[in-house]
């Protein structure tokens, strides 16, 4: 070879000449095509329709070169690299291709008659309909080549068959594609197995107590906790947060996704979800958070083993952390690849001990392990299925590039998923976005293949513009296959392809529309003949089937998770004693991935909101919540609206027009929900989003379920609070007038009535006289008249001693107007123990059929409490009850049942005193003495109980030694009647935090009960040990006897108030009930284990006091 040609110089010359032919340029340059181009690099060049006959291109690089219709007859192409080259309709007769690489080359219609292809690599080459007559194929690699309709006459190396036509080869690529796509779907179905394997590897290799994996959900732009082991399993499906929130109000998981940082945190951090933190006791954890990264090169291709060559020691860099907690932050700089990494999720791992440190080395090892397993985690996603489809489409069509775009988001006019396979050049994937006047949208609209070819800058298809991005990349032909998951979406693109004003009358049918498009790109002009189009449509239909199965499974999995979470949330509401509204708000926030949830409790009878409201989420401005709720504010406007509202664009909803809160907090979408039980509104809930959000029907149903459960829980809690409040008042006050007002107020509030009244029977006249009403300002019609027995519904209830529930008073003949505008009435009698009527409790409403059976039940319960209050007030007039009144005021927290027991005990003492007086009058001194001793026993027991309760209530907790407590108790018990003692309390037993009188009461009752259970003697044992439960230190004391034992059917009764087996000895059944109450008050547990005739074991477990 005389000189080495410079290709850039040749191309420069070509640009300055009028010729488009490489052969002519070579001639102009004075070079010899037959000998000067051995080993030349012509990759990717356009040499189509040229005459390169007899050219010496041995060992030349012609990969991806366009040689369509080029004359290469007799050319020396020995050892040349023709991989991916377009040789369609080229003439290669008599050419020497021995040892050449023709893998994935396009050879359709090529003339290879008498060519030499010995040892050539034809792996994946498209040889459809090629004439290989007299061709030497000895040693050639034809693996995965398309030989459909190929003529193989007199071929060396393939036997002596005259003509071989291989039809089956045409289907092998489709079978292989189907196999790979099916496997990708199986990986998605097995996502939980993958996550379990990754979690266990992290736990076992790094020694952590728990591991939680959260994944990014692209369709919703959220990150959700989807899998966990250890205690992390408790918040799976419970934590769900929006990704693109402002940095100042972003959740920790979203922050990890956005920053790519790894963070070690022990204690509070302002980015934490406060409800998750408090509800799952995250203050007791030491944790590390790390992103799950996919790293890409400049073209967007995944770099699979980037972590192996990454200098972790140098590039995993500590930086300053959060001053609010023990926060250590590590960033990875620089990351390999030319584009930002894609974060598909996060890993959270750590210890159940906040004081146990997580080291820098552990954080590094965790980041490395996640980097190695990231591709495995990715396999369980829809994106991986789409990627597999794109890769197989490239192989089947022998394309240079395939891009797949799926799941249209009309709000932002973009596809959620975009993947590619092949060479996009230097153009990022985002620039291949389907244009609204391009073949992609046209294929979706018409539901069939569309393609466009560029010939010398002239568009073959004049109806569709050729993409300038594709042209920039070097594409000469590209086709678009529609991916229509449901036939009904074929017409949707005609709507969504045209920009519409947000919130206009043209409503988008769905938030996310399951349509997409698959593009195949070629660097040569490619004609989609009928058969190729049919094959392409067949592949596209298989791809649609795969996507459909994947999306259906994902939807079912998501719905199952949401249903389980919703069921847990709704069931848990009935068990919440404190901060119920906060519990509802935070659960709603996490279930719906909202930004803020605000709940106002509403008292319908008073038309008043309780403040402050309960709020879940992070505020932009901490003072954004209004301390008062004036009329014409948003909550009142929603009440007036009477129905729920779902607003995707808040600026177009009049209710929020003057809302300062939504302006300050930058709210864009909101749901305003009435919390209603039947016709009773107990609150309003606002679910706020700082981004555009469309409320789908499924989401509305979920919100409706949450709202219904929340409203019922609020009303039930009000009812329980009512009972607790009234019982407390009954015990601590004997002011009957005050109690009447309280009872009628609670009756109105708990039934949702408009008015209520309590009337009492006058002893002399037997008439009903109104004593208290609520609201107090309501005027009673015929106020100057008293109700007679049998008169009106109220009089009928009093006379018949039966309740009455009237749906419509206007058609009830008994009704006499008591309050103006009433339409329905609920009335119950106040009956004493002898069924004598004391009065009537009555509520009325302006709404027809307002009251239900459950309202009747609640009103009857309140009536029962009213009767107790009446009897207490009457008993207070007796001298025998004066001393009891003073004691009851000091023990107001004891249930009203205790009072009944006290009354019972006092009545017993009163009867015994009469017997003593009667005996003395009859000179029966001995009988009177015995009776007196019994009476003293009753009085002494009641006195000790009340005195102990009062002291226990007033004393302050202190660390106490159980040795001393047990010794003091044993010294107070006078005799053991042959009972042997076995005391085993270790000297180093930790102290417990309690009031001294409380502990004395507890062990006095347990030891005395044990002694009483052994009338014929036995062994009393006290054994104490130290336990560690869930990382906490406890003291366990077991009090055992060898006495009579307790039958299993009595286990549930033994701790009930009033239960006793010793009533003949003056016992009134308070001991074990009070003991259990006091143990639980100390945060402990009291358990019973017993067998008849073998003895009983009472076990007290109390928290140890730690210095």
ZABA-60809 format. One line per 2 residues: number of its first residue (from 1); their letters; for each residue x, y, z of C-alpha. Coordinates in steps of 0.5 Angstrom, whole numbers. Layout:
NUM	a	X Y Z; ...
END
This chain:
1	xx	0 0 0; 3 7 -2
3	xx	0 11 3; -5 11 8
5	xx	-11 15 6; -14 20 11
7	xx	-21 19 11; -23 26 15
9	xx	-19 29 9; -23 25 4
11	xx	-30 27 7; -27 34 7
13	xx	-26 33 0; -33 30 -1
15	xx	-36 36 2; -33 41 -3
17	xx	-35 37 -9; -41 36 -13
19	xx	-41 28 -13; -44 23 -8
21	xx	-40 17 -10; -34 15 -5
23	xx	-31 11 -11; -31 18 -15
25	xx	-28 22 -9; -23 16 -9
27	xx	-21 17 -16; -21 25 -16
29	xx	-16 24 -10; -12 20 -14
31	xx	-12 14 -10; -13 7 -12
33	xx	-19 3 -10; -16 -4 -11
35	xx	-10 -3 -7; -10 3 -2
37	xx	-16 2 3; -14 -5 6
39	xx	-16 -4 14; -19 3 13
41	xx	-25 5 18; -31 7 14
43	xx	-36 5 20; -43 8 20
45	xx	-41 12 13; -46 12 7
47	xx	-43 8 1; -50 6 -2
49	xx	-51 5 -9; -44 6 -11
51	xx	-39 2 -15; -34 -1 -11
53	xx	-33 -7 -15; -26 -11 -14
55	xx	-24 -6 -9; -19 -8 -4
57	xx	-23 -7 3; -20 -13 7
59	xx	-20 -12 14; -23 -6 13
61	xx	-28 -3 19; -35 -3 15
63	xx	-39 -4 22; -46 0 21
65	xx	-44 2 14; -50 3 9
67	xx	-48 -1 3; -55 -2 0
69	xx	-55 -3 -7; -47 -2 -8
71	xx	-44 -7 -13; -38 -10 -9
73	xx	-37 -16 -14; -31 -19 -14
75	xx	-29 -15 -8; -24 -17 -3
77	xx	-27 -17 4; -23 -22 7
79	xx	-23 -21 15; -27 -15 14
81	xx	-32 -12 20; -39 -12 17
83	xx	-43 -13 23; -50 -9 23
85	xx	-48 -7 16; -54 -5 11
87	xx	-52 -10 5; -59 -10 2
89	xx	-60 -12 -5; -52 -11 -6
91	xx	-48 -15 -11; -43 -19 -7
93	xx	-42 -25 -13; -35 -28 -13
95	xx	-33 -23 -7; -28 -26 -2
97	xx	-32 -26 5; -28 -31 8
99	xx	-27 -30 16; -31 -23 15
101	xx	-36 -21 21; -43 -21 18
103	xx	-46 -21 25; -53 -18 25
105	xx	-52 -15 18; -58 -14 13
107	xx	-57 -18 7; -64 -19 4
109	xx	-64 -19 -3; -56 -20 -3
111	xx	-53 -23 -9; -48 -28 -6
113	xx	-47 -33 -12; -40 -36 -12
115	xx	-38 -32 -6; -33 -34 -1
117	xx	-36 -34 6; -31 -40 9
119	xx	-30 -38 17; -35 -32 16
121	xx	-39 -30 22; -46 -29 20
123	xx	-49 -30 27; -56 -26 27
125	xx	-55 -24 20; -61 -23 16
127	xx	-61 -28 10; -68 -28 8
129	xx	-69 -29 0; -61 -29 -1
131	xx	-58 -33 -7; -53 -37 -4
133	xx	-52 -41 -10; -45 -44 -11
135	xx	-43 -40 -5; -37 -43 0
137	xx	-40 -43 7; -35 -48 10
139	xx	-34 -47 17; -39 -41 17
141	xx	-43 -39 23; -50 -39 22
143	xx	-53 -39 29; -59 -34 29
145	xx	-59 -32 22; -65 -31 18
147	xx	-65 -36 13; -72 -36 11
149	xx	-73 -38 3; -66 -37 2
151	xx	-63 -41 -4; -57 -46 -2
153	xx	-56 -49 -8; -49 -53 -9
155	xx	-46 -50 -2; -40 -52 0
157	xx	-40 -54 8; -47 -56 8
159	xx	-48 -62 5; -50 -65 -2
161	xx	-58 -62 -2; -60 -59 -8
163	xx	-64 -54 -5; -65 -52 2
165	xx	-71 -48 5; -71 -46 12
167	xx	-77 -44 14; -77 -45 22
169	xx	-71 -40 23; -76 -34 22
171	xx	-79 -36 28; -73 -37 33
173	xx	-72 -30 34; -80 -29 36
175	xx	-79 -35 41; -73 -33 44
177	xx	-76 -26 45; -82 -29 48
179	xx	-78 -33 53; -74 -27 55
181	xx	-80 -23 56; -84 -28 60
183	xx	-78 -29 64; -78 -21 66
185	xx	-85 -22 67; -84 -28 72
187	xx	-79 -24 75; -84 -18 77
189	xx	-89 -23 80; -83 -26 84
191	xx	-81 -19 87; -82 -20 94
193	xx	-77 -26 93; -72 -22 90
195	xx	-73 -17 96; -73 -22 101
197	xx	-66 -25 99; -63 -18 98
199	xx	-66 -16 105; -63 -22 109
201	xx	-56 -22 105; -56 -15 108
203	xx	-58 -17 115; -54 -23 115
205	xx	-47 -20 112; -48 -13 116
207	xx	-51 -16 123; -57 -11 123
209	xx	-63 -12 127; -68 -10 121
211	xx	-68 -8 114; -73 -4 110
213	xx	-74 -3 103; -78 2 99
215	xx	-79 3 92; -80 9 87
217	xx	-87 8 84; -86 12 77
219	xx	-94 12 76; -95 16 82
221	xx	-88 20 83; -88 17 90
223	xx	-83 12 94; -87 7 99
225	xx	-84 2 104; -86 -5 100
227	xx	-82 -10 104; -78 -11 111
229	xx	-75 -16 116; -75 -15 123
231	xx	-79 -10 126; -79 -6 119
233	xx	-84 -11 117; -89 -7 122
235	xx	-89 -1 117; -89 -4 110
237	xx	-95 -1 106; -96 4 112
239	xx	-90 10 109; -92 13 102
241	xx	-89 20 101; -89 24 95
243	xx	-82 25 91; -82 32 88
245	xx	-84 36 94; -80 42 96
247	xx	-73 41 99; -75 44 106
249	xx	-81 39 107; -79 33 104
251	xx	-79 26 107; -72 23 109
253	xx	-74 17 104; -75 22 98
255	xx	-69 26 100; -65 20 99
257	xx	-68 19 92; -66 26 90
259	xx	-59 27 93; -56 20 92
261	xx	-53 21 100; -53 15 105
263	xx	-54 18 112; -53 15 119
265	xx	-59 18 124; -60 16 131
267	xx	-66 20 134; -70 26 131
269	xx	-69 29 124; -74 34 122
271	xx	-75 30 115; -78 24 119
273	xx	-85 23 118; -87 24 125
275	xx	-93 20 126; -89 14 123
277	xx	-83 16 128; -88 16 134
279	xx	-92 10 132; -87 5 131
281	xx	-82 8 136; -77 10 132
283	xx	-73 14 137; -71 7 140
285	xx	-67 6 133; -60 7 130
287	xx	-61 7 122; -57 8 116
289	xx	-61 10 109; -58 9 103
291	xx	-60 10 95; -61 4 90
293	xx	-58 7 84; -57 5 77
295	xx	-51 8 74; -52 10 66
297	xx	-47 12 61; -47 18 57
299	xx	-52 15 52; -56 12 57
301	xx	-54 5 57; -54 2 64
303	xx	-47 0 67; -48 -6 70
305	xx	-41 -7 74; -39 0 76
307	xx	-38 -1 83; -33 -6 82
309	xx	-28 -1 79; -31 5 83
311	xx	-26 8 89; -30 7 95
313	xx	-25 9 100; -23 16 96
315	xx	-30 17 93; -35 15 99
317	xx	-34 22 102; -37 24 109
319	xx	-40 31 109; -43 35 115
321	xx	-50 33 117; -56 35 121
323	xx	-55 39 127; -62 36 130
325	xx	-60 29 131; -54 24 131
327	xx	-53 25 123; -47 23 119
329	xx	-48 24 111; -44 21 106
331	xx	-44 23 98; -41 19 92
333	xx	-37 24 88; -36 23 82
335	xx	-41 17 80; -39 14 74
337	xx	-42 15 67; -44 21 64
339	xx	-51 22 66; -55 23 73
341	xx	-56 16 76; -63 13 77
343	xx	-65 12 84; -71 6 84
345	xx	-71 6 91; -68 6 98
347	xx	-65 1 104; -66 3 111
349	xx	-63 -2 116; -60 -1 123
351	xx	-61 -3 130; -66 -3 136
353	xx	-62 1 140; -61 8 139
355	xx	-54 8 143; -51 3 138
357	xx	-47 6 133; -47 5 126
359	xx	-40 6 123; -37 9 117
361	xx	-35 2 114; -42 -1 115
363	xx	-45 5 111; -40 4 106
365	xx	-41 -4 106; -48 -3 105
367	xx	-48 2 99; -43 -3 96
369	xx	-48 -9 97; -54 -5 94
371	xx	-50 -3 88; -49 -10 87
373	xx	-56 -12 88; -59 -6 85
375	xx	-60 -10 78; -63 -15 81
377	xx	-68 -11 85; -70 -7 78
379	xx	-72 -14 75; -78 -14 79
381	xx	-81 -8 76; -85 -6 70
383	xx	-79 -2 67; -75 -8 66
385	xx	-81 -12 62; -81 -6 58
387	xx	-73 -6 57; -73 -13 55
389	xx	-79 -12 50; -74 -6 47
391	xx	-68 -10 47; -72 -16 43
393	xx	-75 -11 38; -68 -9 36
395	xx	-66 -16 35; -72 -18 31
397	xx	-72 -12 27; -65 -12 26
399	xx	-65 -4 28; -60 0 30
401	xx	-64 3 36; -71 2 39
403	xx	-75 6 44; -81 5 48
405	xx	-85 10 51; -91 8 55
407	xx	-97 10 60; -99 17 58
409	xx	-99 23 63; -104 28 61
411	xx	-103 33 66; -96 34 64
413	xx	-96 31 57; -91 26 58
415	xx	-90 19 58; -88 16 65
417	xx	-84 10 62; -79 11 57
419	xx	-73 6 55; -69 4 49
421	xx	-64 -1 46; -58 0 41
423	xx	-55 6 40; -58 13 41
425	xx	-52 17 39; -50 23 43
427	xx	-57 24 44; -61 23 50
429	xx	-67 19 51; -71 25 53
431	xx	-71 28 46; -74 22 42
433	xx	-80 24 46; -86 22 41
435	xx	-88 29 37; -96 30 37
437	xx	-95 31 29; -91 25 28
439	xx	-91 17 27; -92 15 34
441	xx	-99 19 35; -101 17 28
443	xx	-100 10 30; -104 10 36
445	xx	-109 14 33; -110 9 28
447	xx	-108 3 32; -103 1 26
449	xx	-96 1 24; -94 7 21
451	xx	-87 9 18; -83 14 15
453	xx	-77 14 10; -72 20 9
455	xx	-69 20 2; -64 25 0
457	xx	-68 30 5; -75 28 1
459	xx	-80 25 6; -83 19 3
461	xx	-89 20 7; -91 27 6
463	xx	-97 27 12; -92 26 17
465	xx	-86 30 19; -79 26 19
467	xx	-77 27 26; -71 32 26
469	xx	-68 29 32; -68 22 29
471	xx	-65 26 23; -59 28 27
473	xx	-58 21 30; -57 19 23
475	xx	-64 15 22; -66 14 15
477	xx	-72 10 17; -76 9 23
479	xx	-83 6 24; -88 6 30
481	xx	-92 1 33; -98 3 37
483	xx	-98 -1 44; -106 0 46
485	xx	-107 -4 52; -115 -3 52
487	xx	-118 -2 45; -122 4 48
489	xx	-116 8 49; -115 8 41
491	xx	-119 15 41; -116 18 47
493	xx	-110 20 43; -114 25 39
495	xx	-116 29 45; -110 28 49
497	xx	-105 30 43; -108 37 43
499	xx	-106 42 49; -112 44 53
501	xx	-113 49 58; -113 46 65
503	xx	-119 45 68; -123 46 61
505	xx	-130 43 59; -125 38 56
507	xx	-124 33 61; -119 28 61
509	xx	-121 21 62; -116 18 66
511	xx	-110 21 70; -106 16 67
513	xx	-107 13 60; -105 6 58
515	xx	-102 7 51; -95 7 49
517	xx	-91 7 42; -85 3 40
519	xx	-80 6 35; -75 2 31
521	xx	-70 6 28; -65 4 22
523	xx	-59 8 19; -61 6 12
525	xx	-67 7 8; -72 1 10
527	xx	-78 -1 6; -83 -5 11
529	xx	-86 -10 6; -92 -13 8
531	xx	-89 -19 11; -84 -15 15
533	xx	-90 -11 17; -94 -17 19
535	xx	-88 -20 23; -88 -13 27
537	xx	-95 -13 28; -95 -20 31
539	xx	-89 -18 36; -92 -11 38
541	xx	-99 -15 40; -94 -20 44
543	xx	-91 -14 47; -98 -11 49
545	xx	-100 -18 52; -94 -18 56
547	xx	-95 -10 58; -102 -12 60
549	xx	-101 -18 64; -95 -14 68
551	xx	-100 -8 69; -106 -12 71
553	xx	-101 -16 76; -98 -9 79
555	xx	-105 -6 79; -108 -12 83
557	xx	-102 -12 88; -103 -5 89
559	xx	-110 -6 90; -109 -12 95
561	xx	-103 -7 99; -108 -2 99
563	xx	-114 -6 102; -110 -9 107
565	xx	-107 -2 109; -114 1 109
567	xx	-117 -5 113; -111 -4 118
569	xx	-113 3 119; -120 3 119
571	xx	-120 -3 124; -115 0 129
573	xx	-119 7 129; -123 3 134
575	xx	-117 2 139; -114 9 139
577	xx	-115 12 146; -111 18 145
579	xx	-110 23 139; -115 20 135
581	xx	-116 25 130; -108 25 129
583	xx	-108 18 128; -114 19 122
585	xx	-110 25 119; -103 21 119
587	xx	-106 15 116; -110 18 111
589	xx	-103 22 109; -99 16 108
591	xx	-104 12 105; -106 17 100
593	xx	-99 20 99; -102 27 101
595	xx	-98 33 103; -102 35 108
597	xx	-108 33 112; -113 37 116
599	xx	-118 35 120; -123 39 124
601	xx	-128 36 129; -135 39 129
603	xx	-141 39 134; -147 40 130
605	xx	-152 41 135; -148 48 137
607	xx	-145 49 130; -138 50 132
609	xx	-131 47 130; -127 45 136
611	xx	-120 48 135; -114 47 134
613	xx	-115 42 128; -111 36 128
615	xx	-106 36 122; -101 31 119
617	xx	-95 33 114; -90 39 114
619	xx	-92 46 114; -89 51 109
621	xx	-90 56 115; -91 54 122
623	xx	-97 59 123; -101 57 117
625	xx	-106 54 121; -112 58 124
627	xx	-113 58 131; -121 60 130
629	xx	-126 58 125; -130 64 123
631	xx	-136 63 119; -135 63 112
633	xx	-129 60 113; -127 54 108
635	xx	-130 49 114; -136 52 114
637	xx	-137 53 107; -136 45 106
639	xx	-141 44 111; -146 49 107
641	xx	-144 45 101; -147 39 104
643	xx	-143 34 100; -136 32 99
645	xx	-131 36 94; -125 33 89
647	xx	-122 39 86; -116 38 82
649	xx	-115 45 80; -116 49 87
651	xx	-116 56 83; -123 54 80
653	xx	-127 52 86; -130 58 90
655	xx	-130 55 97; -122 56 97
657	xx	-122 63 94; -121 67 100
659	xx	-117 61 103; -110 64 106
661	xx	-108 57 108; -108 54 101
663	xx	-105 60 99; -99 60 104
665	xx	-98 52 103; -98 53 96
667	xx	-104 48 95; -106 46 88
669	xx	-111 40 89; -115 38 95
671	xx	-121 34 97; -126 36 102
673	xx	-129 31 106; -135 31 111
675	xx	-134 26 116; -141 24 117
677	xx	-145 18 121; -152 18 118
679	xx	-154 25 118; -150 27 124
681	xx	-143 31 121; -138 30 126
683	xx	-132 33 123; -129 35 116
685	xx	-123 33 113; -118 36 108
687	xx	-113 32 104; -108 37 101
689	xx	-103 36 95; -98 41 93
691	xx	-98 39 86; -104 37 81
693	xx	-107 31 83; -113 28 79
695	xx	-118 24 84; -120 17 81
697	xx	-126 13 82; -122 8 86
699	xx	-118 13 90; -125 17 92
701	xx	-128 10 94; -122 9 99
703	xx	-123 16 102; -130 15 103
705	xx	-128 8 107; -123 12 111
707	xx	-128 18 112; -134 13 114
709	xx	-129 9 119; -126 16 122
711	xx	-133 19 123; -135 12 127
713	xx	-129 12 131; -130 20 133
715	xx	-137 19 135; -136 12 139
717	xx	-130 16 142; -135 22 144
719	xx	-139 17 147; -134 13 151
721	xx	-132 20 153; -139 22 155
723	xx	-140 16 159; -133 17 163
725	xx	-135 24 164; -142 23 167
727	xx	-139 17 171; -134 21 174
729	xx	-139 27 175; -144 22 179
731	xx	-138 20 183; -135 26 185
733	xx	-141 31 185; -148 30 188
735	xx	-151 37 185; -157 34 181
737	xx	-158 40 177; -151 40 174
739	xx	-152 33 173; -159 34 169
741	xx	-156 39 165; -149 35 163
743	xx	-154 29 161; -158 32 157
745	xx	-153 36 153; -149 29 152
747	xx	-156 26 150; -156 31 144
749	xx	-149 31 142; -149 24 142
751	xx	-155 23 138; -154 29 133
753	xx	-161 32 136; -163 39 135
755	xx	-166 40 142; -166 35 149
757	xx	-170 36 155; -170 32 162
759	xx	-177 32 165; -178 29 172
761	xx	-184 26 176; -187 30 181
763	xx	-188 26 187; -195 29 189
765	xx	-198 31 182; -195 25 178
767	xx	-194 30 173; -188 31 168
769	xx	-184 38 170; -178 40 165
771	xx	-172 40 169; -166 42 164
773	xx	-166 43 157; -160 43 152
775	xx	-159 48 148; -161 52 154
777	xx	-163 58 150; -168 54 146
779	xx	-175 56 148; -180 50 150
781	xx	-187 51 147; -193 51 153
783	xx	-187 52 158; -193 54 163
785	xx	-196 47 163; -193 41 166
787	xx	-194 34 162; -199 29 165
789	xx	-198 22 165; -200 19 158
791	xx	-200 26 155; -196 27 148
793	xx	-190 22 147; -187 24 153
795	xx	-193 23 157; -194 16 154
797	xx	-187 14 155; -187 15 162
799	xx	-194 12 163; -192 6 159
801	xx	-185 5 162; -183 4 154
803	xx	-178 8 150; -181 11 143
805	xx	-177 12 137; -182 17 132
807	xx	-179 18 125; -184 23 123
809	xx	-188 27 129; -193 30 124
811	xx	-196 23 123; -196 21 130
813	xx	-203 22 134; -199 22 141
815	xx	-195 28 139; -196 35 142
817	xx	-191 40 140; -185 41 145
819	xx	-180 45 141; -182 48 134
821	xx	-180 45 127; -179 38 130
823	xx	-180 32 125; -177 26 129
825	xx	-177 25 137; -173 20 141
827	xx	-176 19 148; -174 14 154
829	xx	-176 13 161; -172 14 167
831	xx	-174 7 171; -171 5 178
833	xx	-169 -2 180; -177 -3 182
835	xx	-179 -1 175; -182 5 178
837	xx	-181 11 173; -177 17 176
839	xx	-178 22 169; -176 22 162
841	xx	-170 24 157; -173 26 151
843	xx	-169 29 144; -172 32 138
845	xx	-169 33 131; -172 38 125
847	xx	-170 32 120; -175 27 119
849	xx	-172 20 121; -166 22 124
851	xx	-165 17 130; -163 10 129
853	xx	-163 4 134; -156 5 136
855	xx	-159 12 138; -164 9 142
857	xx	-159 4 146; -155 10 148
859	xx	-160 14 150; -163 9 155
861	xx	-156 8 157; -155 15 159
863	xx	-162 14 162; -159 9 167
865	xx	-154 14 169; -159 19 170
867	xx	-162 14 175; -156 12 179
869	xx	-155 20 180; -162 21 182
871	xx	-161 15 187; -154 18 189
873	xx	-157 25 191; -163 22 195
875	xx	-158 17 199; -154 23 200
877	xx	-160 26 204; -159 20 209
879	xx	-154 21 215; -151 14 214
881	xx	-148 17 207; -145 24 210
883	xx	-138 21 211; -138 17 204
885	xx	-139 23 200; -132 26 203
887	xx	-128 20 201; -132 19 194
889	xx	-129 26 192; -122 24 193
891	xx	-123 18 189; -126 21 183
893	xx	-122 16 178; -126 10 181
895	xx	-131 7 177; -139 8 179
897	xx	-139 1 180; -134 2 186
899	xx	-140 7 189; -145 1 188
901	xx	-141 -4 192; -140 1 198
903	xx	-147 3 198; -148 -5 198
905	xx	-143 -5 204; -146 0 208
907	xx	-153 -3 207; -151 -9 210
909	xx	-147 -5 216; -154 -2 217
911	xx	-158 -8 217; -153 -11 222
913	xx	-153 -5 227; -161 -6 227
915	xx	-160 -13 229; -155 -11 234
917	xx	-160 -7 237; -166 -12 237
919	xx	-161 -17 240; -159 -12 246
921	xx	-167 -11 247; -168 -18 247
923	xx	-162 -19 252; -159 -23 247
925	xx	-152 -21 248; -148 -26 245
927	xx	-151 -26 239; -151 -18 239
929	xx	-143 -19 240; -142 -24 234
931	xx	-146 -19 229; -142 -13 232
933	xx	-136 -17 230; -139 -18 223
935	xx	-141 -11 222; -134 -9 224
937	xx	-131 -13 219; -135 -10 214
939	xx	-133 -3 216; -126 -4 217
941	xx	-125 -7 210; -129 -1 207
943	xx	-125 4 211; -118 0 209
945	xx	-120 0 201; -122 7 201
947	xx	-116 10 205; -111 6 201
949	xx	-114 9 195; -114 16 197
951	xx	-106 15 200; -104 11 193
953	xx	-107 17 189; -104 22 193
955	xx	-97 19 194; -91 20 189
957	xx	-87 15 185; -81 13 188
959	xx	-76 7 187; -78 2 192
961	xx	-74 -5 195; -79 -11 194
963	xx	-75 -14 200; -78 -9 205
965	xx	-85 -8 201; -86 -16 202
967	xx	-83 -16 210; -88 -10 211
969	xx	-94 -14 208; -92 -20 212
971	xx	-92 -16 219; -99 -14 217
973	xx	-102 -21 216; -103 -23 224
975	xx	-103 -31 223; -102 -36 218
977	xx	-106 -42 221; -100 -47 219
979	xx	-98 -44 213; -91 -45 211
981	xx	-87 -39 208; -82 -40 202
983	xx	-79 -33 200; -74 -33 195
985	xx	-72 -25 193; -65 -24 190
987	xx	-61 -19 194; -59 -16 187
989	xx	-66 -15 185; -67 -8 181
991	xx	-72 -3 185; -79 -2 182
993	xx	-82 5 181; -88 6 185
995	xx	-92 9 191; -91 5 197
997	xx	-98 5 199; -99 2 192
999	xx	-94 -4 192; -97 -5 199
1001	xx	-104 -6 197; -102 -10 191
1003	xx	-98 -15 195; -102 -15 201
1005	xx	-108 -17 197; -105 -23 193
1007	xx	-101 -25 200; -108 -25 204
1009	xx	-112 -29 198; -106 -34 198
1011	xx	-107 -35 206; -114 -35 205
1013	xx	-114 -41 200; -111 -45 205
1015	xx	-115 -46 211; -112 -53 212
1017	xx	-105 -50 212; -100 -51 206
1019	xx	-94 -47 203; -94 -40 201
1021	xx	-88 -38 196; -86 -32 193
1023	xx	-81 -32 188; -78 -26 184
1025	xx	-73 -26 178; -71 -21 173
1027	xx	-73 -21 166; -71 -17 159
1029	xx	-77 -16 154; -76 -13 148
1031	xx	-70 -9 150; -73 -7 157
1033	xx	-71 -10 164; -77 -12 168
1035	xx	-78 -15 175; -83 -21 176
1037	xx	-86 -24 182; -90 -30 183
1039	xx	-94 -31 189; -96 -38 190
1041	xx	-100 -43 194; -102 -50 195
1043	xx	-109 -49 197; -116 -50 194
1045	xx	-115 -47 187; -119 -44 182
1047	xx	-124 -47 176; -122 -45 169
1049	xx	-129 -42 168; -128 -37 173
1051	xx	-121 -34 171; -125 -29 167
1053	xx	-129 -27 173; -124 -27 178
1055	xx	-121 -20 177; -128 -17 176
1057	xx	-131 -12 181; -135 -15 186
1059	xx	-133 -22 185; -132 -26 191
1061	xx	-132 -33 194; -132 -30 201
1063	xx	-138 -26 202; -140 -30 208
1065	xx	-133 -27 211; -135 -20 210
1067	xx	-131 -19 203; -134 -15 198
1069	xx	-130 -17 192; -125 -11 191
1071	xx	-119 -14 193; -116 -17 186
1073	xx	-120 -12 182; -116 -6 185
1075	xx	-110 -10 185; -110 -11 177
1077	xx	-112 -4 177; -106 -2 181
1079	xx	-101 -6 177; -104 -4 170
1081	xx	-103 3 173; -96 2 174
1083	xx	-95 0 167; -95 -8 169
1085	xx	-98 -14 168; -102 -19 173
1087	xx	-103 -26 171; -107 -32 174
1089	xx	-105 -39 173; -109 -44 177
1091	xx	-111 -52 178; -117 -54 182
1093	xx	-114 -57 189; -107 -56 187
1095	xx	-106 -48 188; -106 -42 185
1097	xx	-100 -37 182; -101 -30 181
1099	xx	-95 -27 177; -94 -19 178
1101	xx	-89 -16 172; -87 -9 173
1103	xx	-82 -5 170; -75 -5 173
1105	xx	-72 2 175; -66 4 172
1107	x	-61 9 174
END
